[in-house]
Amino acid sequence: MKVPFFNYPQLYLSQKERMDNAISSVVEKGAYILQEELVHFENKLAEYTNSKYAIGVANGTDAIWLALLAADVGVGDEVIVPSHTYIASPAAIKFVGAEPILAECGDDHLLDPNDIEKRITNRTKVIMPVQLNGRTCNMDKIIDIAKKNNLLIIEDAAQGLGSLYKNKMAGTFGLAGTYSFYPAKVLGCFGDGGAVVTNDKTIYSKVSEMRDHGRDDSGEHVSWGY
Ligand SMILES: Cc1ncc(COP(=O)(O)O)c(C=O)c1O
């Protein structure tokens, strides 16, 4: 059987006038990068996910990478990640210099809390649940394990926008959570896009600066960024 891929043109054509108006309003103003449309989107995303802060970044992989960097995860650290995920989750861990440690998945195809404990060493710094296919991991158990072992939780919720666990949005259970707006994602855009959400002011400031070449709110370059 041949399964057709996501029908991108149909999605655009179904709302063509609305999309065209949105695109031309940006293009006519020349307002491409870090402009009011992004701020509006970040505010909406923060509200929708019930997070204090949402920071738009270039894609979902950068979102994971920047969240890990902001949490000071790096060389010598281990991050526990499920064996079933997209390659971007372990790749982002690799790119901060840390080691991805694969844990088994349960019957729900998500990170199995029982397997996490077997993977913890004295180098483990983060548990990275990945919220896949509209499902959400057993976050109560994962939070318990993280608390008991003094570990951070950084969620890869690239596919999880809108998924709820006990009425709380995927991506909002740990220090930071990340989303992808790749065109075929739950909320797809015309190209690449991603975001980090957090309630932590330091993570917010660090990710905001790093995504804008180290610039802070006053426009000064106060740190190294990308
Ligand atoms: C689970 C997961 N993590 C990370 C990513 C990376 O997102 P992006 O393609 O926006 O970099 C994706 C999707 O591609 C994904 O499905």
The ligand as an SDF file (V2000), in Angstrom:
LIG
                    3D

 16 16  0  0  0  0  0  0  0  0999 V2000
   10.5590   14.2810   18.3050 C   0  0  0  0  0  0  0  0  0  0  0  0
   11.2210   15.3200   17.4720 C   0  0  0  0  0  0  0  0  0  0  0  0
   12.2240   16.0440   17.9980 N   0  0  0  0  0  0  0  0  0  0  0  0
   12.8370   17.0190   17.3000 C   0  0  0  0  0  0  0  0  0  0  0  0
   12.4560   17.3100   15.9970 C   0  0  0  0  0  0  0  0  0  0  0  0
   13.2120   18.3570   15.2510 C   0  0  0  0  0  0  0  0  0  0  0  0
   12.4210   19.4230   14.8380 O   0  0  0  0  0  0  0  0  0  0  0  0
   12.8830   20.2930   13.5740 P   0  0  0  0  0  0  0  0  0  0  0  0
   12.6880   19.4600   12.3480 O   0  0  0  0  0  0  0  0  0  0  0  0
   11.9680   21.4890   13.6150 O   0  0  0  0  0  0  0  0  0  0  0  0
   14.3160   20.6870   13.7890 O   0  0  0  0  0  0  0  0  0  0  0  0
   11.3890   16.5810   15.4110 C   0  0  0  0  0  0  0  0  0  0  0  0
   10.9000   16.8300   14.0520 C   0  0  0  0  0  0  0  0  0  0  0  0
   11.5350   16.9420   13.0660 O   0  0  0  0  0  0  0  0  0  0  0  0
   10.7740   15.5620   16.1650 C   0  0  0  0  0  0  0  0  0  0  0  0
    9.7830   14.8380   15.6500 O   0  0  0  0  0  0  0  0  0  0  0  0
  1  2  1  0
  2  3  1  0
  2 15  2  0
  3  4  2  0
  4  5  1  0
  5  6  1  0
  5 12  2  0
  6  7  1  0
  7  8  1  0
  8  9  2  0
  8 10  1  0
  8 11  1  0
 12 13  1  0
 12 15  1  0
 13 14  2  0
 15 16  1  0
M  END
$$$$
